[in-house]
Amino acid sequence: SPTSPTLFPLSLSSTDSAGHVVIGCLVQDFFPSAPVNVTWGSSGPGTSIRNFLPAPTSRGLYTMVSQLTLPADQCPDGATQSCHVQHNSSPSKTKNVPCKVKTPTCPNCQPRLTLSPPALEDLLLGSNANLTCTLSGLKKPEGASFSWNPTGGKDAIQEAAQPDACGCYSEDLEEDAPGASLWPTTVTLLTLFLLSLFYSTALTVTSVRGPPSSREGPSF
């Protein structure tokens, strides 16, 4: 029997490289696949519409997408465009699609220190293992200083600070060492990880101490 489609808006948070707004309308779960007609309320200069062919789903229904591309000045922030769908299963349906979605609010930058243990297979095989310390949530890309104590083995590599989507920065410090010497440190990290799975407690690790032959956590 005929099944009426459900409409969902598709929006981006920014324009494309050509300065156009690209939005879409997801027409989901309808039957039969034809006839179906999707139109948009906007038809100004520089506007283009692309309707993709219906695709079958695992439930025996059909889904399609209609894409609208138009100049940014015809689709400003806060405005919407109307997507109209005609299918013989029901009267015409309309969905208002926002020109842009709001960018999620980011929390304030707060420094966080995390340690990433080396791969278990590197430790078991006795090959060089990589231990990574990540300092994230920095307000500025400079000013952070890392050191490993005790030192030894290969020189640690400090990566350049990288920005995230919220405008904060993070830096990585990596050190290679024989896998056997990192085993006590890794056991401690794995133990803390398993504890965090069973207890709803936030665990913060700033240093990890092993026997004298092992690495000690970072300090800054």
C-alpha positions, 0 to 999 in steps of 0.5 A: 500500500502507498506510504507517505514520506517523512521530511527532514531538513539538511543544513550546513554551518557555513557556505561552500568555497564559491560562497553559495549556501547548500541545503537539502531536504531528506525525503524518507520512507515512501512507497511507491518510488514514483511519482514523487516531485520535490520543489523549492520555494526559491528560484532566483538567479544563481539558484540550482536544484538537484533531485537524486533518484529514489533509493530502496531501503531494507524495509522495502520503502524508498528514500531520496534527497533534494539539494538546493544551491543558492547565493549566500545573500539569498539565504542569510542567517536565520532565514529558511527555504521551503521544500515541497514534496508531492507524492500520491500517498498523501497531500503535498508536504512542506518542510522549512529548511534553515539556511544555516545551522547554529554552531554549537556553543563551545566551553571555555578552554581548560587545560587537560593532560592525558596519557596514551599508552603504547600498543599492547603488541609492541610491549609483548614483542619487546619492540620500540613502543610509543608513549604519548602525552597530550595537553589540550584545552590551551587558550594560546598555541605557545607557552607549554613546556614538556619534559620526561623524567627520567630521560633516556632513549630517543629524544621526545618529539613535541608536535606543534600546537593544533587548533580544535573546532572551539578555538582551543589548542592541543599539543602532543609529546611522543617518546619512543622507548623499548617496550619492556621498560614501558610495561609498568607504566602501561599496566598502571594506565590500563588499571586506571582505565578499567576502574573508570569503566566500573566507577562513575568517577573522573580520574585525572592522571598527571604522573605515573611512576614505575620502577627505576628502569621505567619512564615517569609521567610528564611534568610541565 
